[in-house]
Amino acid sequence: MTECKTGFVHSIETFGTVDGPGIRLVVFLQGCPMRCLYCHNPDTWAPKKGQSMTVEEILEIYEKNKGFYQNGGITVTGGEPLMQLEFVTALFQAAKSKNIHTCLDTSGILYREKQAEAYQKLFSYTDLILLDIKHSASEEHKKLTGHPLSPVLDFLKASETARVPVVVRHVIVKGFTNSKEELDGIGKLLASHKNIKGLEVLPYHNMGEQKYSELNMEYPLKGMENLPKEEAQKARSYILESYKKYRVRK
């Protein structure tokens, strides 16, 4: 894999607190192949847009605020950061040379076995993965995102082989991901992998509706109300019960 030290950046959050441990520099990369019905960042979809930045420029921003990141690090998210696999690898390699904690927030959707070597290189510089699993059932995953589930499962298996800790993220969307069958399916999926270290269950919010309007786009879930946090908490409890059930069976 040829080293790529320049990437397309949508935006940067200098004091992120929800995308990995501690206070972090969060780099939002441009480009995403997914079309999730509840996506709130359609402005990140188009590839090769945004600001062109080098690895060195991003690390310079980190160094300016280094004192705040002692218990944090750098998180790369998107869009879908795996659209810029070589750049993320170069950034993480440079970060690890400076003992900076690295976190990858991804859907895993672009994993392909023919690129296994390139992914293993990325994993070797990755301290933590936040894996957004949209749905546990293949057909429903495609309805929700426009893409099959299999690459996500292959990515998760490859991360397990590389022994990279994974925190799974799952959004609860009424009518799509809140059924008992789906929550049970997520629990079963988690139970089948030894590198799962955490679970974040997030409630649906409609903050993307305004962005769609500004971009003259039709919002797929127009009119859907935000899900109460309590409902997401109940869903998380159910998933964990399912997880324990399937772990006991193994």
C-alpha positions in Angstrom: 0.0 0.0 0.0 1.4 3.4 -1.1 1.6 5.9 1.8 -0.9 8.7 1.3 -0.2 11.7 3.6 -2.9 14.1 2.3 -6.6 13.6 2.9 -9.9 15.4 2.3 -11.3 16.7 5.6 -14.9 17.8 6.2 -14.3 19.4 9.6 -12.3 19.1 12.8 -13.5 19.2 16.4 -10.7 20.2 18.7 -12.3 19.2 22.0 -14.4 16.1 21.3 -15.7 14.2 24.3 -18.1 11.5 22.8 -15.9 9.8 20.2 -13.5 7.8 22.3 -12.0 8.0 25.7 -11.0 11.4 27.2 -10.8 14.7 25.4 -9.9 14.2 21.7 -9.1 15.8 18.4 -11.9 14.5 16.2 -11.2 14.5 12.4 -14.3 14.2 10.2 -13.2 13.0 6.8 -15.1 13.7 3.6 -16.9 10.9 1.6 -19.3 8.1 2.4 -20.9 5.4 0.3 -23.7 4.7 2.8 -27.1 6.3 2.5 -28.5 5.6 6.0 -32.1 6.8 6.2 -31.4 8.7 9.4 -28.0 10.2 8.4 -27.6 13.7 9.8 -24.5 14.6 7.8 -25.4 14.4 4.1 -22.9 17.1 3.4 -20.1 14.5 4.1 -21.2 12.1 1.3 -19.4 13.5 -1.7 -15.8 12.2 -2.0 -12.8 14.4 -2.6 -14.4 17.5 -1.3 -13.8 19.6 1.7 -10.3 20.8 2.8 -7.2 19.1 1.7 -4.9 18.5 4.7 -1.7 16.6 5.4 -0.9 14.3 8.3 1.5 16.9 9.5 -1.1 19.7 9.6 -3.5 17.6 11.6 -0.8 16.6 14.1 0.2 20.3 14.4 -3.4 21.0 15.6 -3.1 18.2 18.1 0.2 19.6 19.4 -1.3 23.0 20.0 -3.8 21.6 22.4 -1.7 18.6 23.6 -2.2 19.5 27.3 -5.9 18.8 27.0 -5.5 15.5 25.3 -3.4 13.7 28.0 -6.2 11.1 28.6 -7.5 11.3 25.1 -6.1 11.2 21.6 -7.1 11.4 18.0 -10.4 10.0 16.5 -11.0 9.8 12.8 -14.6 9.6 11.7 -16.7 10.7 8.7 -18.5 10.4 6.5 -16.8 7.0 6.2 -13.1 7.2 7.0 -12.3 3.9 5.2 -12.9 5.7 1.9 -9.5 7.2 2.7 -7.9 4.1 4.0 -4.3 5.0 3.1 -4.5 8.4 4.6 -6.0 7.2 7.9 -3.2 4.6 8.1 -0.6 7.2 7.5 -2.1 9.5 10.1 -2.4 6.7 12.7 1.1 5.6 12.0 2.5 9.1 12.6 0.3 9.5 15.7 1.5 6.2 17.3 5.1 7.3 16.7 4.2 10.2 19.1 2.4 7.8 21.6 -1.0 9.3 20.7 -4.0 7.1 21.3 -5.8 6.4 18.0 -9.5 5.7 17.5 -11.3 4.8 14.3 -15.1 5.5 14.1 -16.4 3.5 11.1 -19.3 1.4 9.7 -16.8 -1.1 8.3 -18.8 -1.2 5.1 -15.8 -0.9 2.7 -13.8 -3.9 4.0 -12.8 -6.4 1.3 -10.8 -9.5 1.7 -8.5 -8.6 -1.2 -7.4 -5.6 0.9 -6.8 -7.6 4.0 -3.1 -6.7 4.2 -3.9 -3.0 4.0 -6.4 -3.3 6.8 -4.1 -5.3 9.0 -1.6 -2.5 8.6 -4.2 0.0 9.7 -5.2 -2.2 12.6 -1.6 -2.3 13.8 -1.8 1.4 14.5 -5.3 1.5 15.8 -5.9 1.4 19.6 -9.7 1.4 19.5 -12.5 1.0 17.0 -16.0 2.5 17.3 -18.0 0.3 15.0 -21.4 1.6 13.9 -23.6 -1.5 13.3 -26.7 -0.3 11.6 -28.7 -3.5 11.7 -28.1 -7.2 12.5 -30.2 -8.6 9.7 -28.9 -8.6 6.2 -32.0 -7.6 4.3 -33.0 -4.9 6.8 -29.4 -3.5 6.8 -29.7 -3.0 3.0 -33.1 -1.3 3.4 -31.7 1.0 6.0 -28.3 1.9 4.4 -28.4 0.8 0.8 -25.6 -1.7 1.4 -25.2 -5.3 2.4 -24.3 -6.4 5.9 -21.5 -8.9 5.0 -18.6 -6.4 4.7 -19.4 -5.1 8.2 -19.2 -8.6 9.6 -16.0 -9.3 7.7 -14.5 -6.1 9.1 -15.4 -7.1 12.6 -13.9 -10.5 12.1 -10.7 -9.0 10.8 -10.5 -6.6 13.7 -10.9 -9.6 16.1 -8.0 -11.4 14.3 -5.9 -8.3 14.8 -7.0 -8.1 18.5 -8.2 -4.5 18.2 -10.7 -3.6 20.9 -14.1 -2.7 19.5 -17.0 -0.6 21.0 -20.2 -1.2 19.1 -22.5 1.7 18.4 -26.2 1.1 17.5 -28.8 3.7 16.8 -32.4 2.9 17.9 -34.8 4.1 15.2 -38.5 3.4 15.8 -39.8 1.0 13.2 -36.4 0.0 12.0 -34.1 -1.1 14.8 -36.2 -1.2 17.9 -37.8 -4.6 17.6 -37.1 -7.4 20.1 -35.8 -9.5 17.2 -33.3 -6.8 16.1 -32.1 -6.2 19.7 -31.7 -9.9 20.2 -29.8 -10.1 16.9 -27.4 -7.4 18.0 -26.8 -9.2 21.3 -26.1 -12.4 19.5 -23.7 -10.7 17.1 -21.7 -9.1 20.0 -21.5 -12.5 21.8 -19.8 -14.1 18.8 -16.7 -11.8 19.0 -14.1 -11.8 21.7 -12.8 -8.2 21.0 -16.1 -6.4 21.9 -15.3 -4.2 24.8 -18.3 -1.9 25.0 -21.7 -1.0 23.7 -23.2 2.4 23.0 -26.9 2.5 22.2 -27.9 5.9 20.8 -31.4 7.3 20.4 -32.6 8.5 17.0 -32.6 12.3 16.6 -33.9 14.4 13.7 -31.1 17.0 13.7 -30.3 16.1 10.1 -33.7 17.2 8.8 -32.6 20.9 8.7 -29.4 20.0 6.8 -31.4 18.2 4.1 -33.7 21.2 3.8 -30.7 23.5 3.3 -29.3 21.2 0.6 -32.7 21.0 -1.1 -32.9 17.2 -0.4 -35.9 15.2 0.8 -35.3 13.9 4.3 -36.3 10.1 4.3 -37.7 10.1 7.8 -39.4 13.5 7.7 -41.7 14.0 10.7 -40.2 11.3 12.8 -39.8 12.5 16.4 -36.7 12.1 18.5 -36.5 8.9 20.5 -36.5 9.5 24.3 -33.1 8.6 25.9 -35.0 6.2 28.2 -36.0 4.1 25.2 -32.4 3.8 24.1 -31.4 2.8 27.7 -34.1 0.1 27.7 -32.9 -1.2 24.3 -29.3 -1.4 25.6 -30.4 -3.4 28.6 -32.2 -5.8 26.4 -29.2 -6.2 24.1 -26.9 -6.9 27.0 -29.4 -9.6 28.3 -29.3 -11.2 24.9 -25.5 -10.9 24.9 -25.2 -12.8 28.2 -27.6 -15.4 27.0 -25.6 -16.3 23.9 -22.3 -16.0 25.7 -23.5 -18.6 28.2 -24.3 -21.0 25.3 -20.9 -20.9 23.8 
